[in-house]
Amino acid sequence: MGMLDGKVAILTGSGRGIGSAAAQMFAAEGALVVVSDLDPNPAEETASAIHDAGGKAIVVAGDVTDPAFPAQLIKAALDAYGGIDIIVNNAGYTWDAVIQNMTDKQWYAMIDVHTTAPFRILREASHFIRDAARKEQAVNGRANARKVINVSSVSGVYGNAGQANYSTAKAGITGLTRTLAKEWGRYNVQVNCVCYGFIETRLTAVKESAEKWYATVKRLLSVYPTRCGKWLHCLFLWVARAHPKRRQDPCSSWPHPSLIMFPALFWR
């Protein structure tokens, strides 16, 4: 019996990297997975890997910054599985520049994908979550536990040179996390935020101008555990699993809105 048996999990940005690994681990633990990615090809590859391992998954490809996409994503999950238990807002990328060289387009691109997109997805999901929680409370006296995991970054906590746009957007998602935890505690929804550091994925792939910096960072961080792929998506699994016996704060969540930080871990 898996930790997520029968739970419906939506993961954005799950065609590659951390998102793909998390989707596959969720499925291995019994979750019914919705794989979402901008690029349909890697999304299909993730879903195929899940199917090959005996799990269940559907693919909903699309742009999370499209205002119409959240409705499409939530509807697909409900049509396929009849419910939603876990939402992981993981989609994103970087577009760096120092502030004097940063365009409005760069600024708004980061706000749109890292802050506005999760907001729209959660707003769309709220209709189902609130209605389902009220029905469950009427029948059982308590709503079923549900989870939201928003992916932020240590750049949003401490800032990072060349990332005014990305750092601001990631700081915004931590604010959304704290607020939604207070709003949705009454529905037994635990809302948490995971703040990653430098993880070796396509997002942080070496750019020609950054090779020297990358080598320096990799050398400095070599004192930390480097083969930690399982640490990263296991963290998602730990936050997503149900805690039916733990007390739910009526105006917050358990754990209280958390900023779980991994400042120096490499994805392998």
N, C-alpha and C positions, 0 to 999 in steps of 0.2 A: 504493500500500500504506500503510495507516494504522499508527500506532504501537501501536494496541490491537487489531489484527485478531484476531478469534476469541476475545478475552478476555471472560469473563462478569463483569459489574460490577453489584453491588447498591448502590444509592444511596438512603438514607433521606432523607426530607424533600426529595424531588426534584420536587415538584409546582410549586414556585415558587422565585424568587430564585436564589441561588448553586447550590442543588441541581439545579434545572431546567437552568440553563445548563451545569453540569458534565455532566449526563446527556446533553444534546444534543451537547456536544463529544466526549464519550467515544464516542457512537454514530457521529459523523462520522469518528472515527479507527478505526472498525471494530469497536468493542465491541458485545457482545450485552447489552443493558441491562435491568435490573430497576428500574422506577420505583416507588418506595414513598412513600406520603404518607398522612397521616391523612384528608385530604379526597380522595375519588376523582375529583372533577371536574377540578381542576388536574393531578392525576396523569395522567388520560386526555389532557388537553391537551398535556402534555409528550410523552407517548408518540405522540400524533398528529403532533406536530411532527417527531419522530424518523422516523416512518413516511413522512411527506411528503418528507423529505430523503433517503429511500432506506435508512434504518437499520432496525435491529431492536430492538424493546422489548416488554416485557410490563408490566402494572400489577399490583402487589400492594398494595392499599389496606388500611390498618389502623392501629391505635394501637400505637406501639412500646413503650408502657408496659404493655400487656396481657401478662402472663406467657406466654400461649399464642401470641402473635404471632411471636416469633422462629422457632419451628418451622414455622409457616405460610410465613414469608418464605423460609427456607432450602429448604424442600421445593419451593416454587414455582420457585425458581431451578434446582434440580437437575432437576426434572421437565421444565422447558422447555428447558434448555440442556445438562444433563448434567455441569455442573461449576461451580466458583466460583473466580475469579481475583482479584477486587478487591472490597473492601467499604469503602464510604464511610459512616461514621456522622455524618450531617449534621443529622438531625431535632432540632428544639428550638424553644423560645420563651423569653420572659422574663416574670417576674411580680415587679415591683420593689416594695420598701418599705424604709424604714429599719428597723433591727432592733427598735426598741420597738413598731413597728406590724406587724411581720411575723408571720403566723400559722403554725402547724405545717403547715397545708395548703399554704401558699405554699412553705415550706421543702422539704417532701417532694416537691412537684410538680417542682421543679427537679432534685432529686437523681434522681428516677425517670426523667425524660426525658433528662437529659444524662449521667448516669453509669450508672445501673442498666440502662437500655435497651441501650446499646452493649455492656455486659458480657454481657447475656443473648444478644444476637445473635451475638457472637463465641464465646461458650461453645457455642451451638448449632452454629455453623459449624465448630467445632473437630473434631467427629467426622469430617466429610468431609475437612477439610484434613489432619489427621494420617494418615488411612488413605490418601488419595491420595498424599501426600508419601512415605510408606513404600513404596508400590508403585512410584512413579517412581524412588526411590532404588535399589530392587532391580533395576530394568530398566536405568536410565540412569546409575546411580552418583550422581545428584544430583536433587533434587526440582525441579519447575518453580517458577519465581519467582511468588510471589503477594504482594498488597499489601493493607494495611489503612491507611485514612486516617481518623483521628478528628479531628473538628472541635472545637476549644476556642476560647478567647477571651483577649485580653489582660487581661480582667477576672479570669481565673483565674490569671494570672501576677502582676499588680500589684494586684488588688483594685479595686473600684469602689463608691463610696458609693451606698447604696440597693440593692445587689445582693449581700448576704451569702449568699443562697441560690444565686444564679446563679454567683457567683465561686467558691464552694466546690465546686459541681458541676463546673465547668469545670476547676478545679484537680485534681479527682478523675480526670477523663478523661486528663490528662497523666500522672498516676501509673499508670493502667491501661496507657497506651501504653508507658511505659518498661518496665513489668514484662512485658507480653506480647511486646515485642521480644526480651527475654532468653529467654522461654520458647519462642518460635516461630522463633528464629534457626535452630535445628537443622532446621526444615522449609523453610528458604529463604523464609520470609515476612517481608517488610519492613514494620514497623509504625511509622507516623509520625503526628505531630499537627500540625495547622495552627491557629495562634492568630490569629484575625482581630481587627481593631479595629472602628471604627465603620463599618459598611457600610450603605448606604441600601437596605434591603429592607423588606418588610412587618413583620419582627420589630422593626425600629427606627423604624417609622412614627411620625410626630409625634403625641404625645398632647397634648391641649389644654393641660395644665398644664406641658408641657415645651417649648412652642413657642419661648420666649425662649432657653432653654438650647440647643435644636437650632440656632437661627440663629447663636448665638455659636460653637458648635462648628464649624459649617459655614464660618463666616468665618475662624476660626483655622486650619482645615485647608485653606483655599483655596490655600495655598502649595504643597500637594502635588498630584501628578497626580490629577485627578478623574475622567477618563474611562478607567477602568481595569477595566471589566467583564471584558475578556479576560484581564487579569492574574490575576484571582481564580480563575476556573475553569481557566485554563492552569496555575496552580499545582497543582491537583488532578491534571491530566494529567501534569505533570512528575513528580510523586511516584508516580503509578500506572503509568507505563511500565516495561517490563522492562529490567533491566540484566544480561543474561546473562553478561557477561564480567567483572563486578566481583566481587571476593572477598566471600564471605558469612562473617561471623564466626559460628562455631558456637554461641556463647552470647549473641549479640545480633542486630543486623540492620544492613543498609546502606540508607540512611545510618543511623548510630547514632541511637537514638530522638531525633527532632528536634522542636524547638518552633519552627516557622517562623512568625514574627510579622509582621503588617501592621498597625501601630498607627494609621495615619491614611489609610485609603483609602476612597473612596466607590464604591459600586456604581452603575453607570449603565446 
